[in-house]
Each structure stands twice: as C-alpha cells, then as structure tokens.
Amino acid sequence: MKDTLVWLRQLKLSYQQEHQPKKLFGLIYLTPAQRFAILKEIVYPFAEENSGH
C-alpha cells in the first residue's frame, strides 16, 4: 500500500505541473484532480487487498 501511495503522490505532482490546454471541440480534458481521483478509485482496492499478505 505504501508503494501505491508514493506512486499516486508522484503522479499528482506531475499532473499539477502540466499546463492547462485550450479546450477543443469534441474533446474531453480531465483536470489533474479528476485524473488523480479516477486512478485512486481504481488502484486503492488492489493496494489494500495486497497489503494484507
């Protein structure tokens, strides 16, 4: 679980350093906070499951 948290923090820092692109017609842009929330929802259950072993 500790490795997962470190990895998520590193991703969050790299996301926060990105420049905001201009929105183009028909394309969806996820903000760094949105991407982090999605990854956290996907990764946390697996990290908790593996930390018990």
GROMACS elastic network, one bead per residue, 0.5 to 0.9 nm:
[ bonds ]
;  ai    aj funct       b0    kb
    1     4     6  0.50990   500
    1     5     6  0.63545   500
    1     6     6  0.87707   500
    1    44     6  0.79172   500
    1    46     6  0.86153   500
    1    48     6  0.60871   500
    1    49     6  0.87260   500
    1    50     6  0.73478   500
    1    51     6  0.55597   500
    2     5     6  0.51855   500
    2     6     6  0.62933   500
    2     7     6  0.86465   500
    2    47     6  0.84313   500
    2    51     6  0.85773   500
    3     6     6  0.51367   500
    3     7     6  0.61355   500
    3     8     6  0.86146   500
    3    47     6  0.86144   500
    4     7     6  0.50705   500
    4     8     6  0.61203   500
    4     9     6  0.85826   500
    4    43     6  0.75395   500
    4    44     6  0.77057   500
    4    47     6  0.64941   500
    5     8     6  0.50958   500
    5     9     6  0.61366   500
    5    10     6  0.86157   500
    5    40     6  0.89930   500
    5    44     6  0.86468   500
    5    47     6  0.88661   500
    6     9     6  0.51525   500
    6    10     6  0.62491   500
    6    11     6  0.87209   500
    7    10     6  0.51281   500
    7    11     6  0.62766   500
    7    12     6  0.86285   500
    8    11     6  0.50751   500
    8    12     6  0.60988   500
    8    13     6  0.86610   500
    8    36     6  0.73681   500
    8    39     6  0.78529   500
    8    40     6  0.72935   500
    8    43     6  0.89452   500
    9    13     6  0.62355   500
    9    14     6  0.86928   500
    9    36     6  0.89138   500
   10    13     6  0.51847   500
   10    14     6  0.63047   500
   10    15     6  0.86196   500
   11    14     6  0.51152   500
   11    15     6  0.60392   500
   11    16     6  0.85704   500
   11    32     6  0.89651   500
   11    36     6  0.75081   500
   12    15     6  0.50617   500
   12    16     6  0.61771   500
   12    17     6  0.88080   500
   12    32     6  0.69082   500
   12    33     6  0.76739   500
   12    35     6  0.85461   500
   12    36     6  0.62035   500
   13    16     6  0.51744   500
   13    17     6  0.65211   500
   14    17     6  0.52812   500
   14    18     6  0.68437   500
   14    32     6  0.86971   500
   15    18     6  0.54880   500
   15    19     6  0.88623   500
   15    31     6  0.81874   500
   15    33     6  0.80504   500
   15    35     6  0.83031   500
   15    36     6  0.82374   500
   16    19     6  0.81844   500
   16    31     6  0.89172   500
   16    32     6  0.60834   500
   16    33     6  0.82613   500
   18    21     6  0.87475   500
   18    32     6  0.82298   500
   20    23     6  0.88572   500
   20    31     6  0.81146   500
   21    24     6  0.86827   500
   21    29     6  0.82020   500
   23    26     6  0.87069   500
   23    27     6  0.71867   500
   23    28     6  0.77662   500
   23    29     6  0.71977   500
   24    27     6  0.57317   500
   24    28     6  0.80915   500
   24    29     6  0.88944   500
   25    28     6  0.85480   500
   30    33     6  0.79254   500
   30    34     6  0.57199   500
   30    35     6  0.60611   500
   31    34     6  0.51293   500
   31    35     6  0.62661   500
   31    36     6  0.85815   500
   32    35     6  0.51507   500
   32    36     6  0.60720   500
   32    37     6  0.85832   500
   33    36     6  0.51054   500
   33    37     6  0.61465   500
   33    38     6  0.86714   500
   34    37     6  0.51556   500
   34    38     6  0.62590   500
   34    39     6  0.87017   500
   35    38     6  0.51837   500
   35    39     6  0.61949   500
   35    40     6  0.84989   500
   36    39     6  0.52042   500
   36    40     6  0.59858   500
   36    41     6  0.85968   500
   37    40     6  0.50798   500
   37    41     6  0.62129   500
   37    42     6  0.87256   500
   38    41     6  0.52167   500
   38    42     6  0.63704   500
   38    43     6  0.87198   500
   39    42     6  0.50924   500
   39    43     6  0.59398   500
   39    44     6  0.82664   500
   40    43     6  0.52642   500
   40    44     6  0.56634   500
   40    45     6  0.87608   500
   41    44     6  0.59106   500
   41    45     6  0.73908   500
   42    45     6  0.68025   500
   42    46     6  0.77528   500
   43    46     6  0.55566   500
   43    47     6  0.62449   500
   43    48     6  0.87913   500
   44    47     6  0.50240   500
   44    48     6  0.60649   500
   44    49     6  0.84528   500
   45    48     6  0.52826   500
   45    49     6  0.61340   500
   45    50     6  0.86953   500
   46    49     6  0.50309   500
   46    50     6  0.61532   500
   46    51     6  0.85557   500
   47    50     6  0.52076   500
   47    51     6  0.60501   500
   48    51     6  0.51896   500
   48    52     6  0.68908   500
   49    52     6  0.60206   500
   49    53     6  0.79164   500
   50    53     6  0.58018   500
